[in-house]
Amino acid sequence: MTTTNAPQTQPPRAVRRLGDRLFAGSARGAGVLILLVLAGVAAFLVIDAVPALVAPAREVPGGRGVLPYVGPLLFGTVLAAAIALVVATPLGVAIALFLTHYAPRRLATGLAYVVDLLAAIPSIVYGFWGIVWLAPRLVPFYRWTEAHLGFLPFFAGPASVTGKTMFTAGLVLAVMVLPIITAISREVFAQVPTLHREAALALGATRWEMIRMAVLPYGRSGIIGGAMLGLGRALGETLAIALVLSVSAGTVTFNLISSTNPSTIAANIALQFPESSGIDVNTLIASGLALFLVTLAVNVIARAVVNRRADFSGAN
């Protein structure tokens, strides 16, 4: 019995068109470009921050060195952003649930546009709204919390008579980051597989039970990612905080209703940079480097959380 070896034919290689090659090269170049820009910003901050980091403590503003100067600013930045996140996250999730599962389609479409438009309002407008309208109306609330909740460090007082407090700044930031959290949560809730929702309803679940058992578990990672992206926005806000917050240099306090508050890094840079020179500029850039690292870490964590979203089986 003889066997013959038939010549093996190679499958034809796919020929990439010129347009495909150009598009792939452009996309790859754009990705490399954004990495180069990020690396350039980081290098600029590090190079210009080094003179402040190695300078004697007495030459740094405040006379105590870079870390004691940046520390209270970083504390104020994180505190204001945390207040915004605590207020905006549940509100944004509730709005997203209403738009996707409760509101009629026409009403949901209109409200979605309104919520998205909040992101287009300039931060200076939010600052004016906070200082002219919101702050005076919160003064009676601050007096009440001082009288009834003064045993807590957050409401120890003395209550501000102008309303320019850390709590007011946190509320303004909450309104500013609300569109980000709402938009991401809305998109995640809208992608919940229809079979999951219908299966829960078929088993006799109410609408809220269906949301609790099918929608929220599916969108948990998206909610966390949206909240952290909103946190990144809140950390870098400048003008609104500079207008609303009454600051005291070098202060570290959890008191949210007093006129003595720590400033934030971005607001401090905006207020101090025009009159700074020499080592003062390097110190401000060093604080900017701290803010850059914190914001970068927050966005990296948010992206990692979104990418690790659990995959659910089922058809839409």
Secondary structure, DSSP 8 states (H G I E B T S, - for coil): -----------------HHHHHHHHHHHHHHHHHHHHHHHHHHHHHHHHHHHHHS-GGGSTTSS-HHHHHHHHHHHHHHHHHHHHHHHHHHHHHHHHIIIIIS-HHHHHHHHHHHHHGGGS-HHHHHHHIIIIIHHHHHHHHHHHHHHHTTSGGG-S---SS--SHHHHHHHHHHHHHHHHHHHHHHHHHTS-HHHHHHHHHTT--HHHHIIIIIHHHHHHHHHHHHHHHHHHHHT--HHHHHH--B-TT-----SSSS-B---HHHHHHHHGGG--THHHHHHHHHHHHHHHHHHHHHHHHHHHHHT-----S--
